[in-house]
Amino acid sequence: AGGAGPSQEPEEGAEAPSEADAAEAAKKAEEARLLLLLETLTEERIRFGITAESQAAASAEVAEAARLDAAADEAEEEAEADKEA
């Protein structure tokens, strides 16, 4: 029985590093994937001429369009309510 204990300890010890190695490898693979994605996005922004200013202007246009759409929906609802009254 005494011999069984020590023979199990190296197995457990061997599993822990391989799990740690696998976790580290997964972390490194994810970091590499994110760096590649960042590089690709940066290249696309340059290729399409997207700057912080142009992106802010586009966002403002989208916000204005959403505001106008909401206002039109509200006016339409009010017109329908007036018809029913």
VOBA-1610 file (N, C-alpha, C; in pm, whole numbers, padded with zeros to 5 digits, always signed):
BEGIN
Ala+00083-00119+00000Ala+00000+00000+00000Ala+00086+00124+00000Gly+00200+00119+00071Gly+00288+00235+00078Gly+00347+00268-00057Gly+00370+00168-00140Gly+00426+00191-00272Gly+00327+00253-00368Ala+00198+00235-00344Ala+00097+00289-00434Ala+00087+00440-00423Gly+00105+00492-00302Gly+00095+00636-00281Gly+00197+00715-00362Pro+00323+00684-00348Pro+00425+00759-00423Pro+00411+00744-00574Ser+00361+00630-00622Ser+00348+00614-00766Ser+00237+00703-00822Gln+00138+00738-00740Gln+00030+00824-00786Gln+00072+00970-00787Glu+00156+01009-00697Glu+00196+01151-00688Glu+00262+01202-00816Pro+00355+01128-00877Pro+00413+01180-01002Pro+00309+01194-01112Glu+00208+01104-01115Glu+00105+01116-01217Glu+00028+01246-01198Glu-00011+01274-01074Glu-00083+01399-01047Glu+00005+01519-01079Gly+00131+01509-01041Gly+00224+01617-01070Gly+00242+01637-01219Ala+00237+01529-01295Ala+00254+01538-01439Ala+00131+01601-01504Glu+00011+01576-01448Glu-00111+01633-01504Glu-00117+01783-01485Ala-00079+01830-01369Ala-00090+01974-01340Ala-00007+02058-01436Pro+00121+02024-01460Pro+00197+02105-01557Pro+00139+02099-01697Ser+00089+01983-01740Ser+00036+01976-01875Ser-00091+02061-01886Glu-00173+02064-01780Glu-00290+02151-01781Glu-00247+02297-01782Ala-00146+02329-01704Ala-00094+02466-01700Ala-00034+02502-01836Asp+00038+02406-01896Asp+00096+02430-02029Asp-00014+02452-02132Ala-00120+02372-02124Ala-00230+02385-02219Ala-00299+02521-02200Ala-00317+02562-02075Ala-00379+02692-02048Ala-00291+02805-02100Glu-00161+02792-02081Glu-00067+02895-02129Glu-00066+02899-02282Ala-00069+02783-02344Ala-00072+02777-02491Ala-00200+02838-02544Ala-00312+02812-02478Ala-00440+02870-02520Ala-00437+03021-02505Lys-00379+03067-02395Lys-00368+03212-02372Lys-00283+03278-02481Lys-00170+03216-02512Lys-00082+03271-02616Lys-00150+03269-02752Ala-00225+03163-02782Ala-00296+03154-02910Ala-00401+03264-02919Glu-00472+03290-02809Glu-00573+03395-02807Glu-00508+03533-02825Glu-00395+03555-02759Glu-00323+03681-02775Glu-00279+03699-02920Ala-00229+03593-02981Ala-00185+03601-03121Ala-00304+03630-03212Arg-00419+03567-03184Arg-00538+03591-03265Arg-00584+03736-03253Leu-00581+03789-03131Leu-00624+03927-03110Leu-00527+04026-03176Leu-00398+03998-03170Leu-00301+04086-03235Leu-00319+04085-03387Leu-00347+03969-03442Leu-00371+03959-03587Leu-00498+04036-03623Leu-00602+04023-03541Leu-00726+04095-03566Leu-00703+04246-03559Leu-00627+04290-03460Leu-00597+04433-03448Leu-00519+04482-03569Glu-00423+04403-03613Glu-00344+04440-03732Glu-00434+04450-03855Thr-00523+04353-03871Thr-00615+04353-03985Thr-00707+04475-03980Leu-00762+04503-03863Leu-00852+04618-03850Leu-00779+04749-03877Thr-00656+04759-03829Thr-00577+04880-03853Thr-00552+04898-04002Glu-00518+04788-04071Glu-00495+04796-04215Glu-00622+04836-04289Glu-00737+04783-04247Glu-00864+04818-04310Glu-00898+04965-04288Arg-00875+05013-04167Arg-00903+05155-04138Arg-00817+05244-04228Ile-00692+05208-04247Ile-00603+05286-04332Ile-00651+05276-04477Arg-00683+05155-04521Arg-00725+05133-04660Arg-00851+05211-04694Phe-00946+05217-04600Phe-01071+05287-04625Phe-01068+05433-04580Gly-00954+05478-04529Gly-00940+05618-04488Gly-01023+05654-04365Ile-01045+05557-04278Ile-01124+05584-04158Ile-01034+05647-04052Thr-01075+05764-04008Thr-01003+05833-03901Thr-01096+05848-03783Ala-01042+05891-03671Ala-01126+05916-03554Ala-01232+06021-03587Glu-01193+06121-03664Glu-01286+06229-03700Glu-01397+06178-03792Ser-01360+06099-03893Ser-01462+06049-03985Ser-01555+05950-03915Gln-01501+05874-03823Gln-01584+05779-03748Gln-01679+05855-03656Ala-01633+05962-03593Ala-01719+06043-03507Ala-01830+06108-03589Ala-01795+06158-03707Ala-01895+06221-03794Ala-02000+06118-03838Ala-01957+05999-03873Ala-02051+05895-03913Ala-02142+05856-03797Ser-02085+05847-03678Ser-02165+05814-03560Ser-02269+05924-03533Ala-02230+06048-03552Ala-02324+06159-03532Ala-02436+06153-03636Glu-02403+06117-03759Glu-02506+06103-03864Glu-02603+05991-03830Val-02552+05880-03780Val-02638+05768-03742Val-02728+05809-03627Ala-02673+05879-03529Ala-02753+05924-03414Ala-02863+06020-03460Glu-02830+06110-03553Glu-02930+06205-03604Glu-03039+06131-03681Ala-03001+06033-03763Ala-03100+05955-03837Ala-03191+05880-03741Ala-03136+05825-03635Ala-03218+05753-03536Ala-03313+05849-03466Arg-03264+05970-03435Arg-03349+06071-03370Arg-03465+06111-03463Leu-03433+06136-03591Leu-03537+06173-03687Leu-03638+06060-03708Asp-03590+05937-03710Asp-03679+05823-03725Asp-03773+05812-03606Ala-03721+05832-03487Ala-03804+05827-03367Ala-03907+05939-03368Ala-03866+06058-03411Ala-03958+06172-03419Ala-04068+06145-03521Ala-04032+06084-03634Ala-04131+06051-03737Ala-04229+05947-03684Asp-04179+05848-03612Asp-04266+05746-03553Asp-04363+05810-03454Glu-04312+05901-03373Glu-04396+05969-03275Glu-04504+06053-03344Ala-04466+06125-03449Ala-04563+06206-03523Ala-04670+06118-03587Glu-04627+06004-03640Glu-04722+05911-03702Glu-04820+05857-03598Glu-04769+05823-03480Glu-04857+05774-03374Glu-04957+05882-03331Glu-04910+06007-03323Glu-05000+06118-03286Glu-05106+06138-03393Ala-05069+06127-03520Ala-05165+06143-03630Ala-05269+06033-03624Glu-05230+05911-03597Glu-05325+05801-03586Glu-05419+05821-03468Ala-05364+05872-03356Ala-05446+05898-03237Ala-05548+06007-03266Asp-05508+06109-03344Asp-05599+06217-03380Asp-05712+06165-03469Lys-05682+06073-03559Lys-05784+06015-03647Lys-05889+05939-03566Glu-05840+05866-03464Glu-05930+05786-03383Glu-06016+05871-03291Ala-05967+05988-03254Ala-06040+06074-03159Ala-06151+06154-03224
//
